[in-house]
Amino acid sequence: MAEEIQLILATPKDAEVIHKMKYEAFLPLYEKYHDDETSPVKEPLDKVIWKIQQEKSDYFLIIFQGVSVGAVRVVEKEKSVFYISPIFILPKYQNQGIAGKVINQLFVLYPDAVTWKLDTILQEKGNCHLYEKCGFQKTGKETKINENMTLIDYEKTNVVIRKYKDSDAEEVANLIIRNFKEVNIKDYGKEAVAELVRTHDAAWVREITSYAHMYVFCREETIIACGSISSYWGSEEESILLTVFVLPEYHGKGIGRTIIRTLEEDELFKRAWRIEIPASITAVEFYRKLGYDYKNGERKLDGEGHYRLEKLKVQRGYSIIKK
């Protein structure tokens, strides 16, 4: 089927065709949810023309067996972060695997993409399944449109995830030090950062990996992020997340969420009923959005300048009781 599907870059001359197909494709959803403020059905023709002409916006006609069956728009809203908005297939051509093939073609067409983003209707389980099958994962952000309809955000990060190797130590240390110098310095000051830089060298990384499971996240041959998980002081029932860092130029692109999702698939996370994380001032709100909250409900810095956060879960008969 892949060879039967073509993506043809649209011009303003195609706007009317796209507008008509979009109306037909989204009308059943509009009639179901009555989302007057957000439905593509309500989008006027001149808005379609504007989107075709917009800078860093590519609108494609989807051609299947020589016939226009839908369209998809790709927008680079920030460097290396691409949004799919919208993608639609005419009703009579739906459920033939076309949309999934189109999305996979887009991944090839935009090799520089670090992160792909889109949103869809939470209540439309078929759409959610499609995007998850294409590698998208929920970010946790939901927007309630009305009492019957909620939009849910998805993203897919284009990184290679692998376990740490000893030869990575120097590169990982440099990645962490760059964060100290360029990011954490805003909250901790030059003197504290200078001490962190002095102590967090390759030998320190190797010490961490002697007892923790560390993962690295790569773009081509470059390590752009790292994260690790260890048992909490030798416990088989509690764990701790450590060394969660992303190169500064990749901040805000969903890599941090990818790190946490990866660590939460590790055996040390799955076996634990409580997971702790020492969060910097800079990162505390990021972790809280992912379900970690202040340990014992106490919002205070420890001796190392971290907030102690934790995530609790029920497992193997444990009751959720904070110690």
N, C-alpha and C positions, 0 to 999 in steps of 0.2 A: 504493500500500500504506500510506502514512503515515496516511491518514485511517481505515484499518481497524484501526490500533493505538491503544489507549488506555492511559493509565497512571492507575490508580485507587488513591488513597492507602489503604493497608490499616489496619484496626483490629484489636484483639486477637481479635475474632470471626473474622477471616480467618486466624488463626495456623495452625489445623489444616490448612486447604487449602494454605497456603504450605509447611507442613512436609511434607505428602505429595508435593507437586510437586517440592520440593527433593530429597527422597529419590529419586524416580524419575529426575530429571534427572542427578544426580551418581552414581547407582549404577554405571553403566558405567565411569566413571573410577575409582571406588573398587575395582571388581573388577579393573581393569587395573593400578593402582598400589599398592593396599593401604596407603594413607596414613592409618593409623588415628588419628594425632594431629591431622591437619588437615582431613580430609574432612568436608564439610558433611553427608554421610550420617550421621555420628555425632552431629550436633547435636540435642539433645533439644528437645521442644516448648516447654518453659518458656524456653529460650534464645531461640527465635523470638519468643515473646511479649515478652520483655525487650527485644529489638532493635526491635520495633514501638513500644514505649513509651519507648525511650531518647530523651533530649533530643538535639536536633540530628540525629536519625535519621529518615529518611523511607523507609518500606518500601512499594513499589508493586506491586500486581497488574498483570500485563501481559495486556491483553485484546485478542485478535485475532479479528476477525469474531464478536464477542459471546461468546467463550469464554476462560476463564482458561488461558493457555498457559505461564505462568511468573511470575517476580517479579524485582524489582531493588531493592536498598537503596542509598541515598545517605546518607553520614555526613559532616558537617562536623567533622572532628577538631580543626582549628585554623582561625582566621579566614581565610576565602576559599580554604581548601584542602579539596576534597571527594574522598571515596573512594567508589568503586563496589565494594560488597562485601556480598552476592554479586550476580551476575546469572545467571539460568538460564532455559532454555527447555525444555519437555518434549521428549523425543526425537523424537516424531512430527511436531513443528512446527519442528525444527531445519533449518538449511540453506535457509531461505526468506527470509533477509535481515531477520528480525524483530529480532534483537539489535542490529544496526547501526542500525536505525531508532529503537529505544528509546534507545540511547546519544545519538544526535543530538537526540532530544527532550529528554533531560536537559540538554544544553548550552543549550537554549532556556529550560528551566524555571529554571535557576540562572545568571542573567546575571552575578551578582556573583562567580562562581567565577574565581579567578586561575589555580588549578592543579587538575587532575583527576588522581587516582592510582588504580591498581588493580594486582593481581598475577594471574598466570595460570601454567599449567604450561608450562614451556619446551618439553617434548616434544610438546605439542599444537599443531602448526604452524597448524592452522586457526584456533584461538583467537588465536594471535599475529598472524596475518594480519588477522583481524577488527579487532583493536584498533589495529594500525598503519594500517589503512585509515581508521579513525576519527580519525587524527591523533596517536595515542599513540606515544611513543618510549621505548625501553629506557633505564633509568637506569644500568644497569651492575650493580645489586645483584641477586644471586642467592642463594637459600637452598636448600640440598640437603636434601630431606625423607628420601629413601632412595636406594639405588643406582640406581633407575629413574626417579626423579621429582625435578625441581628447580622451585621457584617463582621466577619472574622478575618484577621490578617494572617497571611502565610509568607514564609521566606525560605529561600534555598541558598546556601553559601557554597560557592564553587572553590572548595579547598580540599586538599588531600590530607586525610587524618591518618596518622600512624603512631606507633609507640616510640618513645624516646630511645635513641641509641647513644652510647657513650661519646661518640664523635660529635654529637650535637651540643655538648656542654658549653663550649665557648660561644656559639651562636645564640643559645638560649640565654646565657648570662648577659650578653650584649643587648639582647631584646629587653630583658628586665631592667637593665641599667638605663636604657633609653627612656623607659617609662618613668623611672625615678626622676631623671633630669628634665624631661619635657612635660610630664603630667603631674606627678605627685608633688613636685616642688612647690606648686601653687598652694597646697594645703599644709606642707610640712616645713618649708623653708630650706635655705641653702645648707645650713649646718647639718641638719638631720639627713638630708639627701646625700651629702658628702660621706657620711658614715655608712649609709646604705650601699653606696657605690663601692666603698672600700671593702665591705664584707660579703657582697653578693657577686662573687666571681665564679669561674668554672668549677673550682673545687667545692664551693657551696652547692652548686647545682648537682654535682656528683653525689654529695652527701645526701641531699634530698631524695635523689633517685635510688639510693641504696635501700630505702624503706618505703618509698611511695611509688605508685603507678603514674608515670608521667606520659602525656600525649603531646605531640607537636602537630601543628596545623600549617600546611605548606601551600605556597603558590609557586608552581614550577619547582625550582630547587631551593627556594628561600623559605625559611621558617618565619611565619608572620605572627604566630601565637603559640602559647603553651598553657598547660594546666595539669595539675596532678591531684591525686587523692591517696590518702593514707588511712590506716586505722588510727583511732584516737587513743593515743597512749597505750597501744597494744591491745585495745579492746576488739573483740570480734563482733560487737553489737553497736558500736559507734564509730563513725569515720569523720575525717576532716578534709576539706578542700584546700589546696595550697597552690601557690605560684600561678595564679590565673592572670595572664598578661597578653596584650595584643599590641603589635607595633603601632605607634601613634598614628601613622598615616592610614591605618585600617580601622581606627575607632569609629563607632557609629554605623558600621556596615553589617551588623548581625553576627560578627565572629564570636563575640563574648557569649552570646546565647548558644552558639554551636559548641563552644568549649563546655559549658555547663551541661548541655544535653549529652555530650560525649561522656563526661565524668559520671553522670547519673545512670549511664548504661554499664559502668564498671562494676565488677563483682563486689568491690568494697562498699559501693553505695547501696547495691541491692540487698546486701545482707544486714545492713545497719538499720536500726529503728530511729537513730538520731544522727544528723550530719551537721557538723559545725563548719564555719568559715570565718577566719579573721579578715574583716573587710576594712580596707583603707577608707579614709574620709571621702576620697574621690569616688569610690566604687559602691558605697553602702546602698544608695538608692537603686542602683542597677540590680544588686542581689535581692533586695526587698521585692522588686517587681517579679522576680522569678520564684517567689515563695519562701525566701529565707527572712527570718525576723529576729529581733533582738533576743539574745539568749536570756532566759528567765524574765523577759519583758523589760530588761534594764538597758537603757540607751546611754552607755558610757564608754569612754575610751579605756583600753587596757594600758599596761605599761609600755607597750610597743607602739602605741598610737593607733590601734585598731579597734573597731567595733566588733564585738563577738556576736555573730549571727548564727542561727540554727534553723534546720528544717526537721520537723518531727513527722513520723509516719507510723501507722499500725502495722506490725509484722510479727509473726510467730507468737501471737497471743499477748503481746505487750499492750498495756494501756498507755495513752499519751499523758504521762505525768512528768512535768518538768522537775529536774533535780535541783 
